[in-house]
Amino acid sequence: MKKLVLAAALTAAASTAYAGNIQEPLIEAPIIVEEATGSSQGILLPLIIVLLIAAAVAAD
């Protein structure tokens, strides 16, 4: 008799574990990171390359 009660209790506990939620899933908006804007945007790397080339030519 104890096994029957234990089996019924485990069955009842297992069936409630699969209960779903009727609410729509919450989907968060993606995070968008904006780059800094300004007049010097994208000019740093070409300036460094020009300086390196100038230093290499001056070393000869």
C-alpha positions as CSV (number, residue, x, y, z in Angstrom):
1,M,0.0,0.0,0.0
2,K,2.9,2.4,0.8
3,K,4.4,1.8,-2.6
4,L,1.1,2.7,-4.3
5,V,0.8,5.9,-2.4
6,L,4.5,6.7,-3.1
7,A,4.0,6.0,-6.8
8,A,0.9,8.2,-6.9
9,A,2.7,11.1,-5.1
10,L,5.7,10.8,-7.5
11,T,3.4,10.7,-10.5
12,A,1.5,13.8,-9.3
13,A,4.8,15.7,-8.7
14,A,6.2,14.8,-12.1
15,S,3.1,15.8,-14.0
16,T,3.1,19.3,-12.5
17,A,6.8,19.8,-13.4
18,Y,5.8,20.0,-17.1
19,A,3.2,22.8,-16.6
20,G,3.7,25.5,-19.2
21,N,3.3,29.2,-19.1
22,I,0.6,30.8,-21.3
23,Q,2.3,34.2,-21.3
24,E,4.3,35.2,-24.5
25,P,8.1,35.0,-24.1
26,L,9.8,38.3,-23.3
27,I,12.3,39.2,-26.1
28,E,14.6,42.0,-25.3
29,A,15.7,44.5,-27.9
30,P,19.3,44.1,-29.1
31,I,21.8,46.6,-27.7
32,I,23.3,48.9,-30.4
33,V,26.6,50.5,-29.6
34,E,27.2,53.7,-31.6
35,E,30.7,54.7,-32.6
36,A,32.0,58.1,-31.7
37,T,31.4,60.6,-34.4
38,G,33.6,63.6,-35.1
39,S,35.9,65.2,-37.7
40,S,38.8,63.0,-36.7
41,Q,37.0,59.6,-37.0
42,G,39.1,57.2,-39.0
43,I,42.1,59.5,-39.5
44,L,44.4,58.1,-36.7
45,L,45.5,54.9,-38.4
46,P,46.4,56.6,-41.8
47,L,48.4,59.3,-39.9
48,I,50.4,56.6,-38.0
49,I,51.1,54.8,-41.3
50,V,52.3,58.0,-42.9
51,L,54.5,58.8,-39.9
52,L,56.0,55.3,-40.0
53,I,56.8,55.6,-43.8
54,A,58.3,59.0,-43.3
55,A,60.5,57.7,-40.4
56,A,61.6,54.8,-42.6
57,V,62.5,57.1,-45.5
58,A,64.3,59.5,-43.2
59,A,66.4,56.7,-41.7
60,D,67.9,55.8,-45.1
